[in-house]
Amino acid sequence: MRPRPTALALALVTLGGVASAAQGAVNAELGQQTGNATLGAVVNNLGGCLLVLLGLLALPSMRTGLVALRRARLPWWSYLGGLGGAAIVVLAAYAVPVLGVAVFTIAQVAGSSLGGLASDRSGLAPVGRLPLTAPRIAGALLGVAAVALAQTGRPIGDLAVGVLLLAVLGGVAVALQAALNGRISAAGSAAAGVAVNFVVSTPVVLLVAALAGAFTGPSISWPSGWHLYTGGLLGVGIVAALVIGVRAAGVLRTGLALVGGQLVGALLLDVLLPQGPGARLPVLAGAVLTLLAVLVASRGPRAATAPATGTPPPPVPPQSGPPVPERSPSGPLSAGPPSVAGAGTDGDDGAVRVAPDDTPGPDGKLGT
């Protein structure tokens, strides 16, 4: 799969962030109405797996991508990206009631930025090694500050150090999820990356839900609103946007673009929902500041090495001595390529280059 242009890829990731905000609201409401918070994640992942099965039947790119992935013989740990998504779901269920939404979100984004810097520096993502430069560090810090600004006014829970560190680790897990899924998509296809993500994450989510008692006790009363069951569809779109973004822009910028889209989506939900609080200036400022962080992190050198997947071309051995003369198609031997039009100096050596179809006349001058 060829990498998409960076600007287009980051725009898709930003739209994925808007979908992520909607997905979070849908899953939370479903969990609230069913009486168990983990049921929203269960419906989300089962819906995603259903779409993956339909994709296997309808999309040749998914089937060929999985075949190519099998031939790529990637390390076994490359397939564990889906565990990052499952980890953040589990950690959120336990950390949000303690820390509050604001502190948990800030800690998660801090961990995601830290994980993005580390993943890009180590070359874990398919875009290759990205150096740890001042603009990239500044972009990461600016993204965390933007999220902190957007959470202004929200209640703060108990600042338990252990739970706070777990939230940061959850953000690191999200960054690793994006990097590993990007490796899968580079070896196969974006559709294959989405399929592997849901196949790996769903058993973990089901296990956590079972341990939380979601499948025991009184029968579950499922709500009738159809929109509450769209989490899987949104999740497929989010994961697809992430694998495309990581392939083109690396983990850090992809994560920042996702956060910017999430803040834009949160702002839209606040305005559009009947009982929403309306437009909040801190959220709008945070969204703008996050997108600015993406631009800041984009400054500096590009990838220092070839992507992590694929075989790089063999190095060209250096030549020693003067260049070997080559015979031009319609002229004498020359030590360099002929000029395009007429004669003139080429480079700093003062040598005169003669075009193949422009030979000296009887008087020794060029042209007629």
DRENKE-515576 format. One record per residue (C-alpha): residue in one letter; x negated, y, z. Coordinates in nm, 2 decimals. Example, Ala and Ser with C-alpha at 12.3 -4.5 7.8 and 13.67 -1.06 7.14 Angstrom:
# residues 2
<rec 'A', <-1.23, -0.45, 0.78>> <rec 'S', <-1.37, -0.11, 0.71>> 
***
This chain:
# residues 368
<rec 'M', <0.00, 0.00, 0.00>> <rec 'R', <-0.14, 0.34, -0.10>> <rec 'P', <-0.15, 0.61, 0.17>> <rec 'R', <0.11, 0.88, 0.12>> <rec 'P', <0.00, 1.25, 0.09>> <rec 'T', <-0.06, 1.37, 0.44>> <rec 'A', <0.19, 1.65, 0.44>> <rec 'L', <0.47, 1.43, 0.31>> <rec 'A', <0.38, 1.15, 0.56>> <rec 'L', <0.39, 1.40, 0.86>> <rec 'A', <0.72, 1.54, 0.74>> <rec 'L', <0.86, 1.18, 0.74>> <rec 'V', <0.73, 1.13, 1.09>> <rec 'T', <0.89, 1.46, 1.20>> <rec 'L', <1.22, 1.33, 1.07>> <rec 'G', <1.15, 1.01, 1.26>> <rec 'G', <1.11, 1.21, 1.57>> <rec 'V', <1.46, 1.36, 1.52>> <rec 'A', <1.59, 1.01, 1.48>> <rec 'S', <1.41, 0.91, 1.80>> <rec 'A', <1.59, 1.18, 1.99>> <rec 'A', <1.92, 1.05, 1.86>> <rec 'Q', <1.82, 0.69, 1.93>> <rec 'G', <1.73, 0.78, 2.29>> <rec 'A', <2.07, 0.95, 2.35>> <rec 'V', <2.26, 0.66, 2.19>> <rec 'N', <2.08, 0.39, 2.39>> <rec 'A', <2.12, 0.58, 2.71>> <rec 'E', <2.49, 0.63, 2.67>> <rec 'L', <2.54, 0.26, 2.57>> <rec 'G', <2.34, 0.15, 2.88>> <rec 'Q', <2.55, 0.38, 3.10>> <rec 'Q', <2.88, 0.26, 2.96>> <rec 'T', <2.79, -0.11, 3.00>> <rec 'G', <2.65, -0.06, 3.35>> <rec 'N', <2.29, -0.18, 3.27>> <rec 'A', <2.03, 0.05, 3.13>> <rec 'T', <1.84, -0.24, 2.95>> <rec 'L', <2.14, -0.33, 2.74>> <rec 'G', <2.08, -0.03, 2.52>> <rec 'A', <1.73, -0.16, 2.44>> <rec 'V', <1.86, -0.51, 2.38>> <rec 'V', <2.12, -0.39, 2.13>> <rec 'N', <1.86, -0.16, 1.97>> <rec 'N', <1.61, -0.45, 1.91>> <rec 'L', <1.87, -0.70, 1.81>> <rec 'G', <2.00, -0.46, 1.56>> <rec 'G', <1.65, -0.40, 1.43>> <rec 'C', <1.59, -0.77, 1.39>> <rec 'L', <1.92, -0.81, 1.20>> <rec 'L', <1.81, -0.54, 0.96>> <rec 'V', <1.47, -0.71, 0.92>> <rec 'L', <1.64, -1.04, 0.83>> <rec 'L', <1.85, -0.86, 0.57>> <rec 'G', <1.53, -0.69, 0.44>> <rec 'L', <1.37, -1.03, 0.39>> <rec 'L', <1.66, -1.12, 0.17>> <rec 'A', <1.69, -0.80, -0.02>> <rec 'L', <1.34, -0.64, -0.03>> <rec 'P', <1.07, -0.81, -0.23>> <rec 'S', <0.82, -0.57, -0.08>> <rec 'M', <0.88, -0.72, 0.26>> <rec 'R', <0.83, -1.08, 0.14>> <rec 'T', <0.52, -1.00, -0.06>> <rec 'G', <0.39, -0.79, 0.22>> <rec 'L', <0.42, -1.07, 0.47>> <rec 'V', <0.25, -1.31, 0.22>> <rec 'A', <-0.04, -1.06, 0.18>> <rec 'L', <-0.05, -1.02, 0.55>> <rec 'R', <-0.10, -1.39, 0.59>> <rec 'R', <-0.38, -1.39, 0.34>> <rec 'A', <-0.55, -1.09, 0.51>> <rec 'R', <-0.64, -1.30, 0.82>> <rec 'L', <-0.64, -1.01, 1.06>> <rec 'P', <-0.74, -1.07, 1.42>> <rec 'W', <-0.46, -1.20, 1.64>> <rec 'W', <-0.44, -0.88, 1.85>> <rec 'S', <-0.35, -0.68, 1.54>> <rec 'Y', <0.00, -0.82, 1.56>> <rec 'L', <0.07, -0.70, 1.92>> <rec 'G', <0.18, -0.35, 1.83>> <rec 'G', <0.54, -0.42, 1.91>> <rec 'L', <0.44, -0.48, 2.28>> <rec 'G', <0.37, -0.10, 2.30>> <rec 'G', <0.73, -0.02, 2.23>> <rec 'A', <0.85, -0.28, 2.47>> <rec 'A', <0.62, -0.15, 2.74>> <rec 'I', <0.75, 0.21, 2.72>> <rec 'V', <1.11, 0.08, 2.75>> <rec 'V', <1.02, -0.11, 3.06>> <rec 'L', <0.82, 0.16, 3.22>> <rec 'A', <1.08, 0.43, 3.14>> <rec 'A', <1.35, 0.22, 3.32>> <rec 'Y', <1.14, 0.23, 3.64>> <rec 'A', <0.95, 0.56, 3.61>> <rec 'V', <1.23, 0.80, 3.51>> <rec 'P', <1.43, 0.76, 3.83>> <rec 'V', <1.12, 0.83, 4.04>> <rec 'L', <0.95, 1.11, 3.84>> <rec 'G', <1.24, 1.26, 3.66>> <rec 'V', <1.27, 1.30, 3.28>> <rec 'A', <1.05, 1.61, 3.26>> <rec 'V', <0.75, 1.47, 3.44>> <rec 'F', <0.78, 1.13, 3.27>> <rec 'T', <0.79, 1.29, 2.93>> <rec 'I', <0.49, 1.51, 2.99>> <rec 'A', <0.29, 1.22, 3.13>> <rec 'Q', <0.39, 1.00, 2.84>> <rec 'V', <0.28, 1.26, 2.58>> <rec 'A', <-0.04, 1.31, 2.76>> <rec 'G', <-0.11, 0.94, 2.75>> <rec 'S', <-0.01, 0.92, 2.38>> <rec 'S', <-0.25, 1.21, 2.30>> <rec 'L', <-0.53, 1.04, 2.49>> <rec 'G', <-0.46, 0.71, 2.32>> <rec 'G', <-0.44, 0.88, 1.98>> <rec 'L', <-0.78, 1.04, 2.02>> <rec 'A', <-0.93, 0.71, 2.13>> <rec 'S', <-0.77, 0.51, 1.85>> <rec 'D', <-0.88, 0.75, 1.58>> <rec 'R', <-1.23, 0.77, 1.72>> <rec 'S', <-1.27, 0.40, 1.73>> <rec 'G', <-1.13, 0.35, 1.39>> <rec 'L', <-0.84, 0.13, 1.51>> <rec 'A', <-0.60, 0.29, 1.27>> <rec 'P', <-0.63, 0.21, 0.90>> <rec 'V', <-0.72, 0.57, 0.81>> <rec 'G', <-1.07, 0.51, 0.94>> <rec 'R', <-1.29, 0.67, 1.21>> <rec 'L', <-1.20, 1.03, 1.29>> <rec 'P', <-1.46, 1.22, 1.49>> <rec 'L', <-1.38, 1.37, 1.83>> <rec 'T', <-1.39, 1.73, 1.73>> <rec 'A', <-1.29, 2.05, 1.92>> <rec 'P', <-0.98, 2.12, 1.70>> <rec 'R', <-0.85, 1.77, 1.76>> <rec 'I', <-0.89, 1.79, 2.14>> <rec 'A', <-0.73, 2.14, 2.13>> <rec 'G', <-0.44, 2.00, 1.93>> <rec 'A', <-0.39, 1.73, 2.18>> <rec 'L', <-0.39, 1.97, 2.47>> <rec 'L', <-0.16, 2.21, 2.29>> <rec 'G', <0.08, 1.93, 2.23>> <rec 'V', <0.09, 1.84, 2.60>> <rec 'A', <0.14, 2.21, 2.69>> <rec 'A', <0.43, 2.23, 2.43>> <rec 'V', <0.61, 1.94, 2.59>> <rec 'A', <0.56, 2.09, 2.94>> <rec 'L', <0.71, 2.42, 2.81>> <rec 'A', <1.01, 2.23, 2.66>> <rec 'Q', <1.08, 2.06, 3.00>> <rec 'T', <1.10, 2.40, 3.19>> <rec 'G', <1.40, 2.40, 3.41>> <rec 'R', <1.46, 2.03, 3.43>> <rec 'P', <1.45, 1.87, 3.78>> <rec 'I', <1.13, 1.71, 3.91>> <rec 'G', <1.13, 1.39, 4.11>> <rec 'D', <0.88, 1.24, 4.34>> <rec 'L', <0.53, 1.29, 4.21>> <rec 'A', <0.41, 0.94, 4.30>> <rec 'V', <0.06, 0.90, 4.17>> <rec 'G', <0.09, 0.53, 4.09>> <rec 'V', <0.41, 0.58, 3.89>> <rec 'L', <0.27, 0.88, 3.71>> <rec 'L', <-0.03, 0.68, 3.60>> <rec 'L', <0.21, 0.41, 3.47>> <rec 'A', <0.38, 0.67, 3.26>> <rec 'V', <0.05, 0.78, 3.12>> <rec 'L', <-0.04, 0.42, 3.04>> <rec 'G', <0.30, 0.39, 2.86>> <rec 'G', <0.20, 0.68, 2.64>> <rec 'V', <-0.13, 0.50, 2.56>> <rec 'A', <0.07, 0.19, 2.47>> <rec 'V', <0.28, 0.39, 2.23>> <rec 'A', <-0.04, 0.52, 2.06>> <rec 'L', <-0.18, 0.16, 2.03>> <rec 'Q', <0.16, 0.05, 1.89>> <rec 'A', <0.13, 0.30, 1.61>> <rec 'A', <-0.23, 0.21, 1.53>> <rec 'L', <-0.18, -0.16, 1.52>> <rec 'N', <0.14, -0.14, 1.32>> <rec 'G', <-0.06, 0.08, 1.08>> <rec 'R', <-0.32, -0.19, 1.04>> <rec 'I', <-0.04, -0.44, 0.96>> <rec 'S', <0.11, -0.21, 0.70>> <rec 'A', <-0.23, -0.15, 0.54>> <rec 'A', <-0.29, -0.52, 0.50>> <rec 'G', <0.06, -0.60, 0.39>> <rec 'S', <0.33, -0.33, 0.34>> <rec 'A', <0.53, -0.08, 0.55>> <rec 'A', <0.82, -0.32, 0.55>> <rec 'A', <0.60, -0.60, 0.68>> <rec 'G', <0.48, -0.36, 0.96>> <rec 'V', <0.84, -0.30, 1.06>> <rec 'A', <0.92, -0.67, 1.06>> <rec 'V', <0.62, -0.76, 1.28>> <rec 'N', <0.70, -0.49, 1.52>> <rec 'F', <1.05, -0.61, 1.59>> <rec 'V', <0.96, -0.98, 1.59>> <rec 'V', <0.70, -0.91, 1.86>> <rec 'S', <0.89, -0.66, 2.08>> <rec 'T', <1.24, -0.82, 2.09>> <rec 'P', <1.15, -1.13, 2.30>> <rec 'V', <0.98, -0.90, 2.56>> <rec 'V', <1.29, -0.68, 2.57>> <rec 'L', <1.52, -0.98, 2.61>> <rec 'L', <1.30, -1.11, 2.89>> <rec 'V', <1.30, -0.78, 3.08>> <rec 'A', <1.68, -0.75, 3.04>> <rec 'A', <1.72, -1.10, 3.18>> <rec 'L', <1.50, -1.03, 3.48>> <rec 'A', <1.71, -0.71, 3.54>> <rec 'G', <2.03, -0.92, 3.55>> <rec 'A', <2.18, -0.79, 3.23>> <rec 'F', <2.31, -1.13, 3.13>> <rec 'T', <2.44, -1.24, 3.47>> <rec 'G', <2.73, -1.13, 3.68>> <rec 'P', <3.06, -1.00, 3.56>> <rec 'S', <3.14, -0.99, 3.19>> <rec 'I', <3.01, -0.69, 3.00>> <rec 'S', <3.27, -0.44, 2.88>> <rec 'W', <3.14, -0.32, 2.54>> <rec 'P', <3.24, 0.03, 2.43>> <rec 'S', <3.42, 0.08, 2.10>> <rec 'G', <3.23, 0.38, 1.96>> <rec 'W', <3.04, 0.26, 1.65>> <rec 'H', <2.77, 0.52, 1.68>> <rec 'L', <2.65, 0.35, 2.01>> <rec 'Y', <2.53, 0.05, 1.80>> <rec 'T', <2.31, 0.25, 1.56>> <rec 'G', <2.00, 0.23, 1.77>> <rec 'G', <1.85, -0.06, 1.56>> <rec 'L', <1.90, 0.13, 1.24>> <rec 'L', <1.74, 0.44, 1.38>> <rec 'G', <1.46, 0.22, 1.53>> <rec 'V', <1.37, 0.07, 1.19>> <rec 'G', <1.35, 0.42, 1.04>> <rec 'I', <1.13, 0.54, 1.32>> <rec 'V', <0.88, 0.25, 1.30>> <rec 'A', <0.87, 0.28, 0.92>> <rec 'A', <0.79, 0.65, 0.95>> <rec 'L', <0.52, 0.58, 1.21>> <rec 'V', <0.34, 0.32, 1.00>> <rec 'I', <0.34, 0.56, 0.70>> <rec 'G', <0.22, 0.85, 0.91>> <rec 'V', <-0.07, 0.65, 1.07>> <rec 'R', <-0.18, 0.52, 0.73>> <rec 'A', <-0.21, 0.88, 0.60>> <rec 'A', <-0.29, 1.10, 0.90>> <rec 'G', <-0.42, 0.89, 1.19>> <rec 'V', <-0.27, 0.83, 1.53>> <rec 'L', <-0.31, 1.17, 1.70>> <rec 'R', <-0.14, 1.38, 1.44>> <rec 'T', <0.13, 1.12, 1.38>> <rec 'G', <0.21, 1.12, 1.75>> <rec 'L', <0.22, 1.50, 1.77>> <rec 'A', <0.45, 1.52, 1.47>> <rec 'L', <0.67, 1.26, 1.63>> <rec 'V', <0.69, 1.47, 1.95>> <rec 'G', <0.77, 1.78, 1.75>> <rec 'G', <1.06, 1.60, 1.57>> <rec 'Q', <1.18, 1.47, 1.91>> <rec 'L', <1.20, 1.83, 2.04>> <rec 'V', <1.38, 1.94, 1.73>> <rec 'G', <1.63, 1.65, 1.76>> <rec 'A', <1.68, 1.73, 2.13>> <rec 'L', <1.75, 2.09, 2.04>> <rec 'L', <2.01, 1.98, 1.78>> <rec 'L', <2.18, 1.75, 2.02>> <rec 'D', <2.20, 2.03, 2.28>> <rec 'V', <2.37, 2.25, 2.02>> <rec 'L', <2.60, 1.99, 1.85>> <rec 'L', <2.72, 1.77, 2.13>> <rec 'P', <3.05, 1.90, 2.28>> <rec 'Q', <2.92, 1.90, 2.64>> <rec 'G', <2.56, 2.00, 2.54>> <rec 'P', <2.39, 2.29, 2.72>> <rec 'G', <2.35, 2.48, 2.39>> <rec 'A', <2.02, 2.61, 2.24>> <rec 'R', <1.75, 2.65, 2.50>> <rec 'L', <1.46, 2.88, 2.43>> <rec 'P', <1.19, 2.66, 2.60>> <rec 'V', <1.28, 2.36, 2.38>> <rec 'L', <1.27, 2.57, 2.06>> <rec 'A', <0.93, 2.72, 2.17>> <rec 'G', <0.80, 2.37, 2.26>> <rec 'A', <0.90, 2.24, 1.91>> <rec 'V', <0.72, 2.52, 1.73>> <rec 'L', <0.42, 2.49, 1.95>> <rec 'T', <0.40, 2.11, 1.89>> <rec 'L', <0.41, 2.16, 1.51>> <rec 'L', <0.13, 2.42, 1.56>> <rec 'A', <-0.06, 2.16, 1.75>> <rec 'V', <-0.04, 1.93, 1.44>> <rec 'L', <-0.20, 2.21, 1.22>> <rec 'V', <-0.47, 2.27, 1.48>> <rec 'A', <-0.56, 1.90, 1.50>> <rec 'S', <-0.57, 1.89, 1.12>> <rec 'R', <-0.88, 2.12, 1.11>> <rec 'G', <-1.22, 1.97, 1.08>> <rec 'P', <-1.38, 1.67, 0.90>> <rec 'R', <-1.18, 1.38, 0.76>> <rec 'A', <-1.23, 1.02, 0.82>> <rec 'A', <-1.60, 0.93, 0.86>> <rec 'T', <-1.57, 0.57, 0.74>> <rec 'A', <-1.35, 0.36, 0.51>> <rec 'P', <-1.02, 0.23, 0.64>> <rec 'A', <-1.03, -0.06, 0.88>> <rec 'T', <-0.88, -0.30, 0.63>> <rec 'G', <-1.00, -0.40, 0.29>> <rec 'T', <-1.35, -0.46, 0.15>> <rec 'P', <-1.56, -0.14, 0.09>> <rec 'P', <-1.74, -0.12, -0.25>> <rec 'P', <-2.11, -0.23, -0.24>> <rec 'P', <-2.36, 0.05, -0.19>> <rec 'V', <-2.54, 0.18, -0.49>> <rec 'P', <-2.92, 0.13, -0.46>> <rec 'P', <-3.12, 0.45, -0.47>> <rec 'Q', <-3.32, 0.51, -0.79>> <rec 'S', <-3.69, 0.58, -0.77>> <rec 'G', <-3.89, 0.78, -1.03>> <rec 'P', <-3.75, 0.99, -1.32>> <rec 'P', <-3.42, 0.91, -1.47>> <rec 'V', <-3.42, 0.66, -1.76>> <rec 'P', <-3.34, 0.84, -2.09>> <rec 'E', <-3.02, 0.74, -2.26>> <rec 'R', <-2.94, 0.77, -2.63>> <rec 'S', <-2.65, 1.00, -2.69>> <rec 'P', <-2.39, 0.89, -2.94>> <rec 'S', <-2.51, 1.12, -3.22>> <rec 'G', <-2.85, 1.27, -3.11>> <rec 'P', <-3.20, 1.19, -2.99>> <rec 'L', <-3.30, 1.06, -2.65>> <rec 'S', <-3.22, 1.31, -2.37>> <rec 'A', <-3.29, 1.30, -1.99>> <rec 'G', <-2.95, 1.44, -1.90>> <rec 'P', <-2.60, 1.47, -2.04>> <rec 'P', <-2.55, 1.72, -2.33>> <rec 'S', <-2.37, 2.04, -2.26>> <rec 'V', <-2.01, 2.08, -2.37>> <rec 'A', <-2.04, 2.38, -2.60>> <rec 'G', <-2.35, 2.51, -2.77>> <rec 'A', <-2.68, 2.55, -2.59>> <rec 'G', <-2.77, 2.70, -2.26>> <rec 'T', <-2.94, 2.64, -1.94>> <rec 'D', <-2.81, 2.36, -1.72>> <rec 'G', <-2.92, 2.38, -1.36>> <rec 'D', <-3.22, 2.55, -1.22>> <rec 'D', <-3.49, 2.38, -1.42>> <rec 'G', <-3.45, 2.61, -1.72>> <rec 'A', <-3.41, 2.32, -1.96>> <rec 'V', <-3.22, 2.38, -2.28>> <rec 'R', <-2.93, 2.14, -2.35>> <rec 'V', <-2.83, 2.08, -2.71>> <rec 'A', <-2.48, 1.97, -2.80>> <rec 'P', <-2.46, 1.65, -3.01>> <rec 'D', <-2.30, 1.83, -3.31>> <rec 'D', <-2.51, 2.15, -3.30>> <rec 'T', <-2.85, 2.09, -3.45>> <rec 'P', <-3.12, 2.36, -3.51>> <rec 'G', <-3.12, 2.52, -3.85>> <rec 'P', <-3.43, 2.57, -4.08>> <rec 'D', <-3.52, 2.89, -3.89>> <rec 'G', <-3.52, 2.70, -3.56>> <rec 'K', <-3.21, 2.87, -3.43>> <rec 'L', <-2.88, 2.71, -3.33>> <rec 'G', <-2.56, 2.76, -3.51>> <rec 'T', <-2.49, 2.90, -3.86>> 
***
